[in-house]
């Protein structure tokens, strides 16, 4: 495992984003960064014997499937129980509440759709915190704001358990292929314990120090990626308009806007990109990740032409 500062080129390459890599380097003195790849992990690391997974949506389901396929003893929960059935058929166990999952497992992952859901599942009635205690760990891989992550951390740590935030960079396809990138922060010992499981679900992981750093970095990365994707989508549409073949061209922004507002940082490009995602959602593309921007732009431009 090596330590280094974050380099924009590295992030762009990790995403395999079809735009020329940037040359500048992030140099955050407040981040203690450790970068590792799945292939660089030492052999013989033990996987926690009992693992839980809370939240089986677009991202959670393929992540949990990869754990099961790797032979992990997995217990699952989802608010809509029917979403657990395919995983149960693959060998997963089921518990009717986050509390019961956490109580029966050594380490519990949570992948929820938004900050409020993340808080409810961790801290609410029958929430995971009620089943936590010394010797257990809670790894929240949801995308949330810094304050939400710190709130969940406080609740989990008050039980004597360990907490790690580990938001992911990547969408549905990387989740299916086990190619996610984890931006982690929190208890270092839990990071080491969870590492072999993160390696099953992803290709790289970053340890960023104190709780909140992972959440902040995820929002910054999403802001950059969202703005780049919006511009790329405009380019694709322009290529179609002038008769070129675009094939020859090589909820998160809202949280980033909130983060920027909290530190009085203007981010007008990200704000404009966020408006495109709102248009995409209004046209029913909320489950299509960044590709929704292309469809949103098409709908927006077609509407303008018809007026």
C-alpha positions as CSV (number, residue, x, y, z in Angstrom):
1,X,0.0,0.0,0.0
2,X,1.4,3.4,-0.9
3,X,0.7,7.0,0.1
4,X,0.5,9.9,-2.2
5,X,-1.5,13.0,-3.0
6,X,-4.5,12.8,-5.3
7,X,-3.7,13.4,-8.9
8,X,-6.5,14.4,-11.3
9,X,-4.9,12.2,-14.0
10,X,-5.3,9.2,-11.7
11,X,-8.9,9.9,-11.1
12,X,-9.7,10.4,-14.7
13,X,-7.9,7.2,-15.7
14,X,-9.8,5.3,-12.9
15,X,-13.1,6.4,-14.4
16,X,-11.8,5.7,-18.0
17,X,-13.5,9.0,-18.9
18,X,-13.3,9.8,-22.6
19,X,-11.8,13.2,-22.1
20,X,-8.2,14.3,-22.0
21,X,-6.8,14.0,-18.5
22,X,-6.2,17.3,-16.6
23,X,-2.7,18.2,-15.7
24,X,-3.1,19.9,-12.3
25,X,-2.7,18.1,-9.0
26,X,-4.9,18.2,-5.9
27,X,-2.7,18.9,-2.9
28,X,-5.0,18.8,0.2
29,X,-2.9,19.1,3.3
30,X,-5.9,18.1,5.4
31,X,-6.2,14.7,3.7
32,X,-4.1,11.7,4.8
33,X,-4.4,9.7,1.6
34,X,-3.6,6.0,1.1
35,X,-4.3,4.5,-2.3
36,X,-4.4,0.8,-3.0
37,X,-5.6,-1.5,-5.7
38,X,-7.2,-4.9,-5.3
39,X,-4.3,-6.6,-6.9
40,X,-1.8,-5.0,-4.4
41,X,-3.4,-6.3,-1.3
42,X,-1.4,-8.8,0.7
43,X,-2.6,-12.4,0.5
44,X,-4.1,-14.2,3.5
45,X,-6.3,-11.4,4.9
46,X,-9.3,-12.8,6.6
47,X,-12.8,-11.8,5.5
48,X,-15.2,-11.1,8.3
49,X,-17.2,-14.3,8.8
50,X,-20.7,-12.6,8.9
51,X,-21.4,-9.6,6.7
52,X,-24.6,-7.6,6.4
53,X,-25.9,-5.4,3.5
54,X,-28.6,-2.8,3.9
55,X,-30.2,-1.3,0.8
56,X,-30.7,-3.2,-2.5
57,X,-31.3,-0.6,-5.1
58,X,-29.5,0.1,-8.4
59,X,-26.1,0.0,-6.8
60,X,-26.7,-2.1,-3.7
61,X,-28.0,-5.2,-5.5
62,X,-25.0,-5.8,-7.8
63,X,-22.6,-5.0,-5.0
64,X,-24.3,-7.6,-2.7
65,X,-24.4,-10.1,-5.6
66,X,-20.6,-9.8,-6.0
67,X,-20.1,-10.5,-2.3
68,X,-22.3,-13.6,-2.5
69,X,-20.5,-14.9,-5.6
70,X,-17.2,-14.5,-3.8
71,X,-18.5,-16.8,-1.1
72,X,-19.2,-14.2,1.6
73,X,-21.8,-15.2,4.2
74,X,-24.2,-12.3,3.6
75,X,-27.4,-11.2,5.4
76,X,-29.5,-8.7,3.5
77,X,-32.3,-6.2,4.2
78,X,-34.3,-3.8,2.0
79,X,-37.4,-1.7,2.8
80,X,-39.1,-3.6,-0.1
81,X,-38.6,-7.2,0.9
82,X,-39.2,-8.5,-2.7
83,X,-35.9,-6.9,-3.8
84,X,-34.1,-9.3,-1.4
85,X,-35.6,-12.4,-3.0
86,X,-33.1,-12.7,-5.9
87,X,-30.2,-12.5,-3.5
88,X,-31.8,-15.0,-1.1
89,X,-32.0,-17.4,-4.1
90,X,-28.3,-17.0,-4.5
91,X,-27.7,-18.0,-0.9
92,X,-28.1,-14.8,1.1
93,X,-29.9,-14.8,4.5
94,X,-32.6,-12.3,5.3
95,X,-33.5,-10.3,8.4
96,X,-36.6,-8.0,8.7
97,X,-34.8,-4.9,10.0
98,X,-31.5,-3.2,9.9
99,X,-31.2,-3.7,13.6
100,X,-31.4,-7.5,13.3
101,X,-28.9,-7.5,10.4
102,X,-26.4,-5.5,12.4
103,X,-26.9,-7.7,15.5
104,X,-26.3,-10.9,13.5
105,X,-23.2,-9.7,11.6
106,X,-19.7,-8.7,12.3
107,X,-19.6,-6.0,9.6
108,X,-22.5,-4.3,8.0
109,X,-22.6,-2.3,4.7
110,X,-25.3,0.3,3.9
111,X,-26.1,1.6,0.4
112,X,-29.0,4.0,0.7
113,X,-30.5,6.4,-1.9
114,X,-30.2,9.7,0.0
115,X,-29.0,11.2,3.3
116,X,-32.3,11.0,5.0
117,X,-32.6,7.3,4.2
118,X,-29.1,6.7,5.4
119,X,-29.9,8.3,8.7
120,X,-33.2,6.5,9.1
121,X,-31.6,3.1,8.4
122,X,-28.6,3.7,10.7
123,X,-30.2,5.7,13.5
124,X,-34.0,5.3,13.3
125,X,-36.3,3.0,15.1
126,X,-35.0,-0.6,14.5
127,X,-32.0,1.1,12.9
128,X,-28.7,-0.6,12.6
129,X,-27.2,1.3,15.5
130,X,-29.5,-0.6,17.8
131,X,-27.8,-3.8,16.8
132,X,-24.3,-2.5,16.9
133,X,-21.7,-2.9,19.7
134,X,-18.0,-3.5,20.5
135,X,-16.4,-5.7,18.0
136,X,-18.7,-4.7,15.2
137,X,-18.3,-2.4,12.2
138,X,-20.6,-0.2,10.1
139,X,-19.5,0.8,6.6
140,X,-21.7,3.4,4.9
141,X,-21.2,3.4,1.1
142,X,-24.1,5.8,0.4
143,X,-23.5,9.2,-1.0
144,X,-24.3,11.7,1.7
145,X,-23.2,15.2,2.9
146,X,-20.5,15.7,5.4
147,X,-22.8,16.5,8.3
148,X,-24.9,13.4,7.7
149,X,-21.9,11.2,7.7
150,X,-20.6,12.7,11.0
151,X,-24.1,12.2,12.5
152,X,-24.2,8.5,11.6
153,X,-20.6,8.1,12.8
154,X,-21.5,9.6,16.2
155,X,-24.4,7.3,16.6
156,X,-22.5,4.2,15.6
157,X,-19.5,5.0,17.7
158,X,-21.6,5.6,20.8
159,X,-22.4,1.9,20.8
160,X,-18.7,1.0,20.9
161,X,-18.7,-0.1,17.3
162,X,-16.4,1.2,14.5
163,X,-17.5,3.4,11.6
164,X,-16.2,3.9,8.1
165,X,-17.7,6.1,5.4
166,X,-16.9,4.7,1.9
167,X,-18.9,6.4,-0.8
168,X,-18.4,4.9,-4.2
169,X,-17.4,6.5,-7.5
170,X,-19.0,4.6,-10.3
171,X,-22.5,3.7,-11.6
172,X,-24.5,0.6,-12.2
173,X,-22.2,-1.1,-14.7
174,X,-19.0,-0.7,-12.6
175,X,-21.0,-2.0,-9.6
176,X,-22.0,-5.1,-11.7
177,X,-18.4,-5.6,-12.8
178,X,-16.8,-5.1,-9.4
179,X,-15.0,-2.0,-10.7
180,X,-16.1,0.7,-8.2
181,X,-13.8,3.1,-6.5
182,X,-14.2,3.6,-2.7
183,X,-13.4,7.0,-1.1
184,X,-13.1,6.0,2.6
185,X,-12.6,7.8,5.9
186,X,-13.0,6.9,9.5
187,X,-11.6,4.1,11.7
188,X,-8.4,2.9,10.1
189,X,-8.7,-0.5,11.7
190,X,-12.2,-1.0,10.2
191,X,-10.7,0.1,6.8
192,X,-8.2,-2.7,7.1
193,X,-10.9,-5.2,8.1
194,X,-13.2,-4.2,5.3
195,X,-10.5,-4.0,2.6
196,X,-10.9,-7.5,1.2
197,X,-14.6,-6.9,0.9
198,X,-14.0,-3.6,-0.8
199,X,-11.7,-5.4,-3.2
200,X,-14.4,-7.8,-4.2
201,X,-16.8,-4.9,-5.1
202,X,-14.2,-2.5,-6.5
203,X,-10.9,-2.0,-8.2
204,X,-9.4,0.8,-6.1
205,X,-9.9,2.3,-2.6
206,X,-8.6,5.6,-1.1
207,X,-8.3,6.1,2.7
208,X,-8.7,9.9,3.4
209,X,-8.4,10.1,7.2
210,X,-11.2,11.6,9.4
211,X,-14.9,11.0,8.9
212,X,-16.3,13.6,6.5
213,X,-13.3,13.6,4.1
214,X,-14.7,10.7,2.1
215,X,-18.1,12.3,1.8
216,X,-16.5,15.7,0.8
217,X,-14.2,14.1,-1.8
218,X,-17.2,12.1,-3.3
219,X,-19.2,15.3,-3.8
220,X,-16.2,17.1,-5.3
221,X,-15.6,14.2,-7.7
222,X,-19.3,14.1,-8.6
223,X,-19.3,17.8,-9.3
224,X,-16.3,17.5,-11.7
225,X,-17.7,14.4,-13.4
226,X,-21.2,15.9,-13.7
227,X,-19.9,19.1,-15.3
228,X,-17.7,17.1,-17.7
229,X,-20.5,14.8,-18.6
230,X,-22.9,17.6,-19.3
231,X,-20.3,19.2,-21.7
232,X,-19.7,15.8,-23.3
233,X,-23.4,15.3,-23.8
234,X,-23.7,18.7,-25.5
235,X,-20.9,17.6,-27.8
236,X,-22.6,14.4,-28.7
237,X,-25.8,16.2,-29.6
238,X,-23.9,18.8,-31.6
239,X,-22.2,16.0,-33.6
240,X,-25.7,14.6,-34.4
241,X,-27.0,18.0,-35.5
242,X,-24.1,18.4,-38.0
243,X,-24.4,14.9,-39.3
244,X,-21.5,13.2,-37.6
245,X,-21.6,9.8,-36.1
246,X,-21.4,10.3,-32.3
247,X,-20.0,6.7,-31.9
248,X,-16.6,8.0,-33.1
249,X,-16.4,10.4,-30.2
250,X,-14.6,9.2,-27.4
251,X,-29.1,13.5,-6.9
252,X,-25.4,13.9,-6.3
253,X,-24.8,17.3,-7.8
254,X,-27.4,18.7,-5.5
255,X,-25.3,17.6,-2.5
256,X,-22.2,19.1,-4.0
257,X,-24.1,22.4,-4.4
258,X,-25.0,22.2,-0.7
259,X,-21.4,21.6,0.2
260,X,-20.2,24.6,-1.8
261,X,-22.9,26.8,-0.3
262,X,-21.8,25.8,3.2
263,X,-18.3,27.1,2.5
264,X,-19.4,30.1,0.3
265,X,-17.8,28.6,-2.8
266,X,-19.5,29.7,-6.1
267,X,-19.9,26.7,-8.6
268,X,-22.0,28.1,-11.4
269,X,-21.1,25.3,-13.9
270,X,-22.1,22.6,-11.5
271,X,-25.4,24.5,-10.8
272,X,-26.2,24.6,-14.5
273,X,-25.4,20.9,-14.8
274,X,-27.7,20.1,-11.9
275,X,-30.5,21.8,-13.8
276,X,-30.0,19.3,-16.6
277,X,-30.3,16.4,-14.2
278,X,-33.6,17.9,-12.9
279,X,-34.8,17.9,-16.5
280,X,-33.7,14.3,-16.9
281,X,-35.6,13.3,-13.8
282,X,-38.7,15.1,-14.9
283,X,-38.6,13.0,-18.1
284,X,-38.3,9.7,-16.2
285,X,-34.6,9.1,-16.6
286,X,-33.8,9.2,-12.8
287,X,-32.5,5.6,-12.9
288,X,-30.1,6.1,-15.9
289,X,-27.1,7.7,-14.2
290,X,-25.1,10.2,-16.2
291,X,-26.5,9.0,-19.5
292,X,-29.8,10.7,-18.5
293,X,-28.3,14.0,-19.4
294,X,-28.2,13.2,-23.1
295,X,-31.9,12.3,-23.1
296,X,-32.7,15.4,-21.1
297,X,-30.9,17.6,-23.6
298,X,-32.7,16.0,-26.5
299,X,-36.0,16.6,-24.8
300,X,-35.1,20.2,-24.0
301,X,-33.9,21.0,-27.5
302,X,-36.9,19.3,-29.1
303,X,-39.2,21.3,-26.9
304,X,-37.4,24.5,-27.9
305,X,-37.7,23.7,-31.6
306,X,-41.4,23.0,-31.4
307,X,-42.2,26.4,-29.8
